[in-house]
């Protein structure tokens, strides 16, 4: 089941989502164990090799990973490479600027609803996003019923703090100290604005840049990524079973 199709809730069409399934139960098992689902939210580069690799990692942990194509309203099937030159970045930023983020949240909510009823799923769903996806994961925490939400180096979160009172389920945020898209003053605003919220954990990783958890990327930092990914895995295991 490498890809599924999900209907948009506004009636404007449908969009594809890449799916990575966990390994099947051992031979002789009476029935496969129902698994939690993680909705993987793309960077500005689309559902590319990075998102598929991350989805495989989530599946290896025993969850079902579903990564929807959030650029479909502009262009379907976008797969860009952030390490392949400026032209790829220019196209990615153009797509990001052209995205209606409220519609993207609607599409993510449709994905969560679909994921709750997938064959082999246990009805529990979390989201986990990177970069643009990290921002959208925050928006899902404030606007959806997802059981948990995780954001890696989300951009512009300081402008969304007014919605923090709507957070009802666990939200985990990973922030890069040297992130050129999230300057120190923004990091301070985010940390202060969410301080004391019993459902939110904010971690700032010293000395690393934006995309420190992108495997194989120019900014990848194995130490910070391992620590962040461990925190993410612990939350997913606790919430999704």
C-alpha positions in Angstrom: 0.0 0.0 0.0 2.5 2.7 -1.1 -0.1 5.3 -1.9 -3.7 6.1 -1.0 -6.2 8.7 -2.1 -8.0 11.0 0.3 -11.0 13.2 -0.4 -10.7 16.9 0.4 -13.5 18.0 2.8 -14.3 21.1 0.7 -15.3 19.1 -2.3 -12.5 20.4 -4.5 -11.0 17.0 -5.3 -8.8 14.5 -3.8 -5.1 14.1 -3.0 -2.5 11.4 -2.7 -0.7 10.3 0.4 2.4 8.0 0.6 2.0 5.2 3.1 4.6 3.1 4.9 3.4 0.1 6.7 5.0 -1.6 9.7 6.3 -5.2 9.3 3.6 -7.8 9.4 3.1 -9.9 12.5 5.1 -13.1 12.8 3.9 -16.2 11.1 1.2 -18.0 13.1 -0.2 -14.9 14.7 -4.0 -15.1 15.0 -4.5 -11.5 13.7 -2.3 -8.5 13.0 -2.0 -6.1 15.8 -3.8 -2.7 15.3 -1.3 0.1 15.1 -1.3 3.8 15.7 -0.9 6.2 12.7 1.5 9.0 12.3 0.6 11.7 9.7 3.9 12.9 8.3 3.8 16.6 7.3 6.2 17.6 4.5 8.8 20.2 4.4 8.6 22.8 1.6 10.1 20.2 -0.8 7.1 18.0 -1.1 6.7 14.3 -0.3 10.3 13.6 -1.5 12.9 11.0 -0.7 13.4 12.6 2.7 9.8 12.3 3.7 9.7 8.7 2.4 12.8 7.8 4.4 11.3 9.4 7.6 8.0 7.5 6.9 10.0 4.3 6.7 11.6 5.1 10.1 8.2 5.6 11.6 7.0 2.3 10.2 10.1 0.5 11.5 9.0 1.7 15.0 5.7 -0.2 14.4 3.4 2.6 13.4 1.6 3.3 10.1 3.0 6.4 8.4 0.9 8.5 6.1 2.4 11.5 4.3 -0.1 13.5 2.3 0.7 15.7 -0.7 -0.1 19.2 0.6 1.0 21.0 -2.6 -1.7 19.2 -4.7 -3.9 22.3 -5.0 -1.0 24.0 -6.9 0.9 21.0 -8.4 0.6 17.3 -7.7 3.5 15.0 -6.9 6.2 17.7 -6.1 9.5 16.1 -5.1 12.3 18.6 -4.7 15.9 18.1 -3.5 17.2 20.8 -1.1 20.8 19.8 -1.8 20.4 20.1 -5.6 20.9 23.8 -6.1 19.2 27.2 -5.8 16.6 26.4 -8.5 15.0 23.7 -6.2 14.9 26.2 -3.3 13.3 28.9 -5.5 10.6 26.5 -6.6 10.0 25.3 -3.0 9.7 28.8 -1.7 7.3 29.7 -4.5 5.1 26.7 -3.6 5.2 27.6 0.1 4.1 31.1 -0.6 1.4 29.9 -2.9 0.0 27.5 -0.2 -3.2 28.4 1.6 -2.2 27.1 5.0 -5.7 27.0 6.3 -6.6 24.7 3.4 -3.5 22.6 4.2 -4.8 22.2 7.8 -8.1 21.1 6.4 -6.4 18.5 4.2 -4.4 17.3 7.3 -7.6 17.0 9.3 -9.1 15.0 6.5 -5.9 12.8 6.6 -6.2 12.3 10.3 -9.9 11.3 10.0 -9.1 8.9 7.2 -6.2 7.5 9.2 -8.4 6.7 12.2 -10.4 4.2 10.0 -7.6 2.6 8.0 -7.4 -1.1 7.9 -4.9 -2.2 10.6 -5.1 1.1 12.5 -6.1 1.3 16.1 -7.9 4.7 15.8 -5.1 6.8 17.4 -3.4 9.3 15.2 -0.5 11.8 15.7 1.1 14.3 13.4 4.8 14.9 12.9 6.0 17.7 10.7 9.3 19.3 9.5 10.0 23.0 8.6 6.7 24.1 7.0 5.4 20.9 8.4 6.5 21.8 11.9 4.4 25.0 11.6 1.4 23.0 10.4 1.9 20.5 13.2 1.5 23.4 15.7 -1.6 24.5 13.8 -2.9 20.9 14.1 -2.3 21.0 17.8 -4.5 24.1 18.1 -7.1 23.3 15.4 -7.6 19.5 15.3 -8.3 16.4 17.4 -5.0 14.7 16.6 -3.9 12.7 19.7 -0.4 14.3 19.7 1.6 16.6 17.5 5.3 17.0 16.9 7.1 19.8 15.1 10.7 19.9 14.0 12.1 23.4 13.5 8.7 24.9 12.6 8.8 28.4 11.2 6.8 31.4 12.3 5.4 29.8 15.5 5.8 33.1 17.4 2.9 34.4 15.3 0.6 31.5 16.3 1.0 31.8 20.0 -2.4 33.4 20.3 -3.9 30.0 19.5 -2.0 28.2 22.3 -5.0 28.1 24.6 -6.7 25.7 22.2 -4.0 23.0 22.7 -5.6 20.0 24.3 -3.3 17.1 23.5 0.5 16.7 23.8 2.6 19.0 21.6 6.4 18.5 21.3 8.5 21.1 19.6 12.1 20.7 18.5 13.9 24.1 17.8 17.4 24.6 16.3 19.4 27.2 18.2 21.2 28.4 15.0 18.1 28.3 12.8 18.4 31.2 10.3 14.6 31.0 9.8 13.8 31.2 13.6 16.0 33.9 15.1 16.9 34.1 18.8 14.1 36.6 19.6 11.5 34.3 18.0 12.8 31.3 19.9 12.5 33.3 23.2 9.0 34.3 22.3 8.0 30.7 21.6 9.6 29.4 24.8 8.0 32.2 26.9 4.6 32.0 25.3 4.3 28.2 25.9 6.0 28.1 29.3 3.9 26.4 31.9 1.5 24.8 29.4 1.1 21.3 30.7 0.6 19.7 27.3 3.6 21.4 25.6 7.3 20.5 25.7 9.8 22.8 23.9 13.4 21.7 23.4 16.1 24.0 21.9 19.1 22.1 20.5 22.4 24.0 20.9 24.7 24.7 18.0 22.6 23.2 15.3 20.9 24.7 12.2 17.5 24.3 10.6 16.9 20.8 9.2 19.3 19.2 11.7 17.2 16.0 11.6 17.1 15.7 7.8 19.0 12.5 7.2 21.8 13.0 4.7 21.2 16.7 4.4 23.9 19.4 4.7 22.7 20.5 8.1 22.2 17.0 9.6 23.5 16.6 13.1 23.5 13.0 14.4 23.6 13.9 18.1 20.8 16.4 18.1 18.7 14.3 15.7 19.1 11.2 17.8 18.1 13.0 21.0 15.1 14.7 19.2 14.0 11.5 17.5 14.2 9.7 20.8 11.9 12.2 22.4 9.5 11.9 19.5 9.5 8.1 19.6 8.8 8.2 23.3 5.8 10.4 22.8 4.5 8.4 19.9 4.8 5.2 21.9 3.1 6.7 24.9 0.2 8.2 23.0 -0.4 5.7 20.1 0.4 2.5 21.9 
